[in-house]
Amino acid sequence: MTADRTGDVSLVDLLAQVRACRHCQDSLPLGPKPVLRAAAGARLLIIGQAPGTRVHASGVPWDDPSGDRLRRWLQLDPERFYDESRVAIIPMGFCYPGRGRSGDLPPPPDCAPLWHERLLAALPDIRLVLLVGSYAQQYYLPRTPAAAQATRSETLTERVRRWRDFGPGYFPLPHPSPRNTLWLRRNPWFEAEVVPALRVRLHQALG
C-alpha cells in the first residue's frame, strides 16, 4: 500500500479500481475503457466531459483537436500538459458514452458520484480546477460561494463571463471542441479577456 491515501485505499489503488470499473458496461457502445491521469502531487485538475472515439482508442486524454485547442489556451506543451505529477485529468465520465444526434452523448450520470469525491480526497495539493464544459460546471459550481447565482438554468456563456465569481479554486471554460468554433467567433471576449486571465491563474497554481 502506498503512502498517498484516501481512507484505507492508496491513490494508486484507487486509480486501478477506476480503470477496472465496469459499472456502465451495458450502456457503452465500445465497452468500458476508463481514461484518466493523476498523481498525489498534482496542482492543476482538469475536469472535462468524457472521452471521444480517438481518446478511447489511444487511452490518452485530450488526444484530439479539442486537446490541441485546450493546450493553446493554457500555453502548455504536451510534455507539461501530460506531466501527471503536476496536472491531473479526471473527466465527468471516464468512458466513451456513444454517439447522439448532435455529437457524443452526455457522460454517464453515475460516473462522477461514484468516483470523484474519493479521487479528489486523494489529491490534496490541487490549487486550481478547470471545469471544461457544462456538465462539469453544473456538477461543481453549485458548491462554490457563488452558488446562489450558479443555477442549472444559467447558460455556459453566462457562467464563463463571470469566471471571477468562482475563484480562486474553480475556473469555468467552454469546451474546446471544433464544434464550438462558432461560439468562439460570436464571443471574442473569451479569447481576448478570459484566456489571458486563465494563463495567469494557471501559472500561479503550477508555481
C-alpha positions, -999 to +999 in steps of 0.1 A: +000+000+000+015+034-010+016+065+011-009+086-009-041+076+007-078+083+006-093+064+036-078+030+035-071+030-002-040+045-019-043+067-049-025+041-070-050+015-059-079+039-064-068+046-099-066+009-106-101+005-093-114+032-116-096+017-146-112-016-138-147-002-134-175-019-153-204-001-137-218+012-171-206-015-194-240-025-206-247+010-220-212+017-235-211+010-273-174+004-274-172-012-240-156+002-208-121+018-210-118+044-183-093+072-192-078+095-165-045+106-151-035+117-116-007+117-091-009+129-055+013+160-060-008+174-089-017+211-085-040+215-116-071+195-121-088+194-155-124+181-154-139+177-189-168+158-203-159+122-215-135+106-240-143+107-277-136+078-300-100+090-306-092+092-269-110+058-264-086+043-290-054+058-277-062+058-239-046+093-238-069+121-225-074+152-247-055+134-275-076+151-302-083+185-318-101+196-286-070+189-267-048+209-291-070+239-286-071+235-248-033+233-247-032+265-267-055+283-243-033+271-214+000+277-231+011+242-221+031+220-244+022+182-244+051+174-221+039+197-194+002+190-200+007+153-196+030+156-165+006+139-141+028+149-112+016+184-119-016+180-139-045+156-131-071+149-157-104+134-144-134+137-167-171+136-157-174+103-175-144+080-178-155+060-209-167+069-243-205+072-239-216+068-275-230+090-303-262+111-302-279+131-329-257+162-325-225+148-311-213+125-284-238+116-257-235+131-222-212+115-196-229+086-178-246+102-147-233+076-123-196+081-130-188+113-111-209+105-080-192+071-079-156+082-081-149+119-080-152+125-042-127+097-035-103+109-062-103+145-051-097+134-015-065+118-027-053+150-045-046+173-015-024+198-034-048+208-061-048+246-064-070+252-095-098+232-111-106+238-147-143+230-154-144+224-191-180+224-205-215+225-190-215+191-174-185+197-151-198+232-143-233+221-134-219+195-111-192+216-093-201+252-094-232+250-071-207+240-044-190+274-046-197+306-026-214+319-058-239+290-056-269+314-052-263+326-088-249+294-103-281+277-112-286+249-136-306+272-158-277+296-163-261+292-197-225+283-202-218+317-217-231+334-185-210+312-163-178+317-183-185+355-184-184+356-146-154+334-141-141+357-114-170+347-091-158+311-088-122+318-079-097+311-067-104+274-068-125+269-100-123+283-135-152+276-159-143+272-196-163+264-228-155+231-243-126+235-268-142+212-294-141+222-330-179+222-328-176+253-306-156+273-331-188+293-340-193+301-302-157+314-301-163+337-331-195+350-315-178+356-282-144+372-289-142+385-254-134+349-243-100+347-260-093+385-256-101+387-219-106+353-203-078+333-218-051+357-206-065+356-171-067+319-173-030+317-181-021+339-152-042+318-128-028+286-142+008+295-138+002+308-103-013+274-095+016+255-111+042+277-094 
